[in-house]
Each structure stands twice: as structure tokens, then as C-alpha cells.
């Protein structure tokens, strides 16, 4: 199994930016993560 490039606290920090109004596309480009991955992180957080 592949290990994540981001630790749990880093993922939560990225998701916090999403909560403050940043778009998924912006964060995807900024952190070089796919849109699908961001949506998966968001789903798992809930």
C-alpha cells in the first residue's frame, strides 16, 4: 500500500482552507493533489 504524501494534520489543514472558502480546484493546483483525492479526504473526515 502506498503511503500518503500528506500526514493527517496536513490533510486537515488543507480541508480547513476548503472550509474557509477556497475552491477545490485552487487547492488541487496549490498542493498538487487531484480533485478526486480532495473529495475523498472530505468524505472521510465526515
ABEGO torsion letter per residue (X at the ends): XBBBABBAAAAAAAAAAAAAGBBAAAAAAAAGBBAAAAAAAAAAAX
